[in-house]
Each structure stands twice: as C-alpha cells, then as structure tokens.
C-alpha cells in the first residue's frame, strides 16, 4: 500500500518578539527522555493576526484534505500555535522534538539535532545562553497533524533563532539578595553568557540555514 508523503511547507520568519521559557541551547527533558527544543515568543495582537492570516490558507487546505481522507464533514480542531494566553498576551509557540543519535563515551545521550542560533547581524551565535526576556525572531515551519482524541492541529517546528537582544531571564541583583546571597570580595564575576565547557565539545550540530 502506498504511503502518502508528508507535505513539506515553506519556512516562515516571525516578527521580533520577547522570548518566554526558551530551550534553544539544550532540549528540555522534563516531559520525555529524548527532550524537546522550544521557544514561546510574545508578539503584538496585530503581528499574531498577520501570522495567522499567513498560515490560514495552508491550514484550510490541509484540513480539507484530512476531511476527504477520513470521509468526514467536520473535525475537532486543537489549539493553534499562535494564540492569546490566559494573561492576555499573544504568543507564538514553536518547538522541535529532539532525535537521539547514540551516546557519548560517558553514556550521556547524543543529540542529532540542534537549533541554529544567529546574532542580530545574521552570523552564527556560539556558546551563548539564550534566556527568557531576549528579543528574538524565529524561523518556523508549519506542520499539520491529526489525532482522534485531540483533533486536527497545526504545530510550528522551530528551525532557528535570531537573537536581537539578550535577556537576563528576568533576574536582577535584588533576586540574589532575596535568597540571602551577599557580595563576596574577590569572587567570580560573570563576564558574559558563555556556555564554554558546559556543553560537550563532541556534540554534532545539524545546522539549519534560515533567511534572517
């Protein structure tokens, strides 16, 4: 029996927005062992509407194709990846499942994918931790799916991130004081957002070019 190939839709670069809970340096393994890269991004209501307008024709075509395939007149529709949250913010939700490719010598899993990071000039960004509050653009690709219990839905695969301004994760000098930490003379002073030494140098990168 022939298997229908999944349609590969063109990628889209979003407007610049504020990153929330970005996991773009390493995947989040909280909900599964393999992990998942992700980044939520707050945009304006007008920018969210423009993105949804851009995705609508693709959504309509894929939805109709699934109706025809299943012989149904209507399907339950899951939440869209560009939507208003409970606090009234308009959020773009993008993610990409990590795919493991063996292990390192110490037994740790080796990631086969990584999210391509670029600076504001479009140059590759290395050894830089992207925190919440950063101003970013996302390169995403719409992907459509159907699960009987959930319905028909659209997700945005996260391909790459352009960092316009680095955020501090919402932390301040007062945050340390609230935990009882005080200044220690002669101690370590952070000179940047370097990840050097934190990530295994053997990790291979599957760089995805994005038109930033």
Secondary structure, 3 states (H helix, E strand, C coil): CCCCCCCCCCEEECCCEEEEEEEEEEEECCCCCCCEEEEEEEECHHHHHHHHHHHHHHHHHHHHHHHHHHCCCCCCECCCCEEECCCCCEEEEEEEECCEEEECCCCCEEECCCCEEECCCCCECCCECCCCCCEEEEEEEEEEEEECCCEEEEEEEEEEEEEEECCCCCCCHHHHHHCCCCCCCCCCCCCCCECCCCCCCCCCCCCCCCCC
